[in-house]
Amino acid sequence: MVPTIFWQFFLFTCRMRNTTKVIYLSKSDISLERPKLIPRLPKVVLSFMKDIVHFEPLTQEKYATYITVGTKAYNQHYSHLWPKGDSAPYIQSSFTKEVLLQEEQDTNTLLFLIHHNKKTVGILKISLKKALDSYSSEEALYVDKIYIIKEATGKGIGKKVLQFVELRAKELKKRIIWLDTMQKGPALHFYLKNGFKKHSTTEIPFPQAKEEEKPMFIMTKTVSKV
């Protein structure tokens, strides 16, 4: 796993003259308890403090939070995929202590809690190396999970999550980011709006899911070199 201290930063955007700038602030710059700006940071940052999104690397102490928030967000958005809304097959494969212990020990996997204004609003899972067709595992980064609770949607958090992922992909010199999304529903439009393109089709890999709800798209985004 990447050292925890490396990931202790905050991400938010400042919009000036129709441009969007991503700014990272370390814990030495901002206190979680009482945010304070150090002199070398742009003054404009202060007015956007309310839009801070913080990505916290998952530790065993926070497993219960990850499981609770991840399960809640998934069921809010995707329970309709399952007969009688019973998403247990997916939940048991993704949100148990045993699963998280395995994933945390996997150096190819990064797990995060997503915080917005000190409140935990979602979870993120990234696979650092996962091949796709002609793209090798060294060239491709896979976004396994982005789940944000319904109460926090529409606030630009999802966009900041994708910015966070893309910056990590650039650091690793990846060529593409890829993920799976449902063919029905708002997630597809969200990814298209944020620069992803349809690559191919796939389906939910659980036989218990409703047949008519299984179709998915594999989406890809080229990582810019700038």
N, C-alpha and C positions, 0 to 999 in steps of 0.2 A: 504493500500500500504506500501511496505518497505520504510523506511525513505530514502530520496534522497541521503543524505550524504554517506550512506552505499555503494551505488552503484557507487560513483564517483571514479572509478579506471580505469586503462588501462591494456590491456592484449596483450602480444606478446610472441613469443617463441624464445628461443636461442638454436641453434643446435651446440652441441659440442661432438665430438667423436660419431657421429651417435645417440645421445640422444636428446630428445626434452624436454625442461624445460619451464613450464608456470610460468611467473613472473607477479605479480600484483604490480602496483605502484599507490599510492594514490596521490591526488592533492598536498599534502604537499611534495611529492617526486619530482614531475614533474610539471612544469608550462605549461599550454596549449599554452600560448603566446610564451614562449621561453624555451623549455625543458632543464632542468639542472639536473644533477645527483647528489644526495647527497653522501657523502663519503662512507656510509655503504653499498651501492649497488654494485654488481659485475661490474667490469670494462667492461666486455664483453657486458653488456647491451647497452652501448653507440653505438656500431656499428649496433645495430638492431633497433634503434629508428625509422627508416623509416617504420618499420612494425607494429607500434602501432595500435591497434584496441581499441577504446574507446566506452563503452556502456553507453549511457546517458538515465537515466529514463525519460519517457515522462512527460512533464508538459503542461498545456493548452497553454502556450506561444509558444510551438513548434508543436501544432496540425497541422498547415498548412504544415510544413516541413514533418511530418510523413505521411500526406495524399498525398502530392506530390511525395515523394520518394517511398512510398508503392505502389501507383497507377502505377507509371512509371515502377518499377521493376516487378510488377505483369504482366502488359501488355507486357513487353519485353519478358517475359518467357512463358506466358500462354494465350495470346489472341487467339491462335489457338484452344483453347478448346471451343470457342464460335462461333456460326454462324455469319459470316461476321465480326468476331473479336470483337463483341459487348459484352464486359465483364461487362456491367453496373449492372446486377443483383448481381454479386460478389462485385464489387466496392461499391455499395450502402449498402451492408451488412457489410462492413469492414472499409471503408475509408471515413467516414463522421464525422463531429464534434459531432453530436448526439450520434453516436456509440461509439466514443472515450470517451465521457463524462460518458457513462454507464460503459464502461470497466474500466476506471480509478477509479471509485467508488467501483469496485468489488475487495475485498481484496484477492481474489483467482487469480487475473490476474496481470501480470507484463508486461509493455510495454516499449520498448527501441528504441532509435535511435542508429544506428550503424555508428560510424565514423571511417574513415581510413585516417590518416595524416590530421586531421582537417576537412576532407570533409565528409559530410553525404552520405553514400553509401547504406544504407539499414535499415530495421526495423525488430524487433523481438517481438514476443508475446508468453508468457508462461502462462500456467494454472498450478498453484502449486499443485492442488489436482483434479485429474480426473481419476476415476477408469477405469480399463480395464480387463474384464473377472474376473479371480480370484484375481487380484491385486486391493486392495482397493484404495480409493482416497488418503489415507495417504501414500500408498506405491508407487504411480505412479505420475510422473510429465509429463505433456503433452506439447509438442512444437506445438503451433497452427500456427505460421507463422515465416518463415525465408525468407525474400525477399531481395535480393541484386541486385543492378542495374547492367546491363550487362557490363558496362565499368569497373566495379570493380571485375568481376569474374576472376578466374584463379590466384588470388594473395594470396590464403590461408586464406582469410577472413572467408569463410564458416566453415573451420575447427576450427578456433579460436572461432567462435560462438558456435559450439558444445562443445568445451572445457569449455567455460563460462557456458553453460547450465549444463554440467555434474558436474562441481564444485558446482554449486548451489544445484543440486540434492543430492550430497554427504552431504552438510551442513544440508539438510533437512532429511537426512537418508532415502532417497528413495531407492526402490529396482529396479525400472525400469524407463527409459525415453521412451516415445512413441510419434509417429507422423504419419501423413498420407502423402503419396507421390504418384505421378502418376506412373502407370505401364509402361508408355512409357516415354522416355526422359532421360537426363543425371542425374537428381536428384536421381533416384534409385541407380545408380552406385555409386554416391557420398556417400550416406548413408551406402551402403554395405561396401564400402572401409573404412568407419569410425566406423565400429563395430556394425552396426545395422543389424538385421535379419528380414526376412519376417515373420510376425505373422499370418496375415489373409488378407482377401480382403474386400474392401468396394468400394464406388463410390462417385463421386461429388454429393453433396446433392442439386443440382439445376436442375430442369427439363429443363431449357433453354439450358444447355450445350449440346454439340454434343454427341449423344448416344455412338459413337465409341470411344470417348475420356474420358468417365466417369470412367472407371475402375481405382482403386487405391489399393495400398497395405498399410496395417497398419504395421509399422516397430517398433521394440522394441530393446532396448539396456539395458543390465544389468548394474547396477551401481556398480562399484567395491568398496570394502570397504577400500582399501588402500588410 
